[in-house]
Amino acid sequence: MKWRALAIGLLIWSAILIASAISDEFDGTVTINGSRSLPQTYTRQTSPERFRDAMNYSWLLSLLPGLAGIILLSILHKQDSVDPFSPKFKGGRDPDS
């Protein structure tokens, strides 16, 4: 159950980051937090090429948690379908016959 909650949390986190990226796209400004440097802000009017690169980075970082959540949910769904004690068990061949 904790893995399913983690997957749903990843999907919610991804949705929040996607909403932030949409807002940045409409506003025309994006702030990227570097690992060792201060946050850098780019605008569409002053540096359109750097703004586009920063937005691509922002979109990628917002989609990765969602992709991880989808993969985790699909693995959990597969495990539920083969677990004989799960209510979602699809059945199968009897191993004793």
N, C-alpha and C positions, 0 to 999 in steps of 0.2 A: 504494500500500500504506500510506503514511503517513496518508492520509485515512481509510482504514478503521480504522486503529489509533486515530486521534483519535475517530472515532465510537464505537468500543467503549469508549474511555476515558470519553467523556461519559456513556455508559449506566452504566458502573460507578460513576462519580461520583454520578450521579443515584440509583442504588440505595443508596449509602451515605447520602446526604442523606435519602432516604425512610425508611431505617431509623432515622435520628436523629429525624425528625419523629414516627415511630410511638412511639419511646421517650419523647419529650417529651409526647406525647398521653397515654400511660399514666401518666407521672410527675405530670402536672399542673403542670409548670413549663416555661417556655420562655425562652430567652435570645436576644435579637435584638441583633446588632452593628450599630450605626448607622454611617453613613459618617464623621461628624464627632464623634460623642459616644461616651461610654463604653457598654459593653454594658448593656442593660436586661433585667432578669428579671421576668417576670410569672407569677403563680400562678393556678390556677383558683379557689382559695378567696378570695383577697384582692381580685382584680379580674377577674371572669369575662369582662367585655366586652373588656377589653384583652388578656386571655389568648386569647380567640377571634380577635381581630384579628391578634395576633402569630402564632398558629398558621396562620391563612390565609396570612399572608406567608411563613411557613416552608414550608408545602405548595407554594406557588407557586414559591419559589426551588428547591425540590427537584425539581419536575417539569420546569422549563425546560431543564436540560442533557439530560435524557432525550428531550425533544421534539426538541431540536437534533440529538441523535445519531440518532434515528429518521429525521428528514428527510435527514440526510447519508447514511445507509445506503441510503435509497430512491433518492437521486440517483445514488449509486455503482452500485446494482443496475441502474438504467436505462442508465447509461453502459456497463456490462458487456454488456448485451443488444444494444447497437448497435455495439460495437467488434468488427470482424472478426478481430482478433488475440486476443480473449478466449476462453477455453475455454467461457464461458457464452453465446457468440454464438448467437442464435436463428435466424440466417439471414435471408433476405429476397430481394427481387427482385434479379436480376443487373443491375448498372448498365450493362453493355455491350449488353444486348439491347433 
